[in-house]
Amino acid sequence: MDSLEPFPHFATNAIHEGQDPDQWRSRAVVPLISLSTTFKQDSPGEPFPYEYSRSGNPTREVFEKCMASLELAKYAIATSSGLAAQSLIAQTLQKGDHIVCMNDVYGGTYRYFKSILSNFGVETSFIDAADLNVLDQTIRDNTKMIWLESPTNPLLRLVDMKAVVELVRGRGRKDLLVVVDNTFMTPYFQRPLELGADVVYHSVTKYLNGHSDVVMGVICTNNEQLAKDFGFLQYAGGAVPSPFDCFLANRGLKTLHLRMQAHQANALAVARFLQGSPLVEEVLYPGLPSHPGHALALRQCRGFSGMVSFRIKGSLENAKKFLKNCKLFILAESLGGYESLVDHPALMTHASIPKEEREKLGISDTLLRLSVGLEDAADLVADLDQALQASMH
């Protein structure tokens, strides 16, 4: 892990891109919060450059410019949530189109595709997209998107994005897009566009903002037409973030590199402890050499992030006892904040997936997901240790 070098200029770009003080009359070093909903025009129908905050806002643009630089994208579109970003991407599809989606994905993604998008005539096939043969056989003439998470949520499986892109491009299909949810890794550890993906999106709520006080999303792409389509759909549909949320998220980006380093260091300490515990059945963390995707992570990523999943020995009762006895790890949904969180996917974030599907995927009653925060590593390990001991009594 120590040999993995960060992307060059990441911290510098996070601090300076889009932040030029000369863009403000006051030359403020910290970008301003522009709360105005509307803007004066010199002549009817000639905005300069903003007209109404649904179509554009100075504070939002600051965040978008900075975010685009971190994902090596030409365009970034900030949205009101991660699911709003997902919805905007999906709204470019038409009735009769088809999506191939990784089967181990965020429960909200599964719910949106199965319960909402399907009502508009768009079908989704959930498969093991890490298996290129299965992926190849599932792609149809009407397939318009390959939808990936890597690592997946909550089983932290990896997909060889470069291989997926090569498979898609080998078909000569310019209308078949590769879409990647990069929330777990962030651009500090992984850049899907650089690997050939067409669209990358995030729940900004998580690591990018990093303080559990903003709900927001973002889409990044190098495709000009897609960026225009996303912009129109956002303007027409209204899925915009508030200027204040954009200000907070932009501030969060300034420390992203430092936070991700600390998240990863703590996650590795936690994963190693869990791997050595006789009360743990299995540990899922790409930073461990025992993880089946470890070699791929070394090729595809610049690190392993701060998410750790594991299976506690015993039953659902043991898992509940563990959760009740955690002191520092807070039982809550979401992830990526400075505080450590623990989640029971089957009962919480992935409850919308039918039980039989969860069981097929391996989202069992003893699976627990940790968002490892920025506390002292020794304290986090001690908390897990005492909670594991308590779970068996």
Buried (B, 14 or more C-beta within 10 A) or exposed (E): BEEBEBBEEBBEBBBEBBBEEEBBEEEEEEBBBBEEEEBEEEEEEEBEEBBEBBBBBBBBBBBBBBBBBBBBBEBBBBBBBBBBBBBBBBBBBEEEBBBBBBBBBBBBBBBBBBEEBEEEEBBBBBBBBBEBEBBEEBBEEEBBBBBBBBBBBBBBBBBBBBBBBEBBEEEEEEEBBBBBBBBBBBBBBBBBBBBBBBBBBBBBBBBBBBBBEBBBBBBBBBBEEBBEBBBBBBBEBEBBBBBEBBBBBBBBBBBBBBBBBBBBBBBBBBBBBBBEBEBBBBBBBBBBEEBEBBEBBBEBBBBBBBBBBBBBBBEBEBBBBBBEBBEBBBBBEBBBBBBBBBBBBBEBBBBBBEEEBBEEBBBBBBBBBBBBBBBEBEEBBBBBBEBBEBBEE
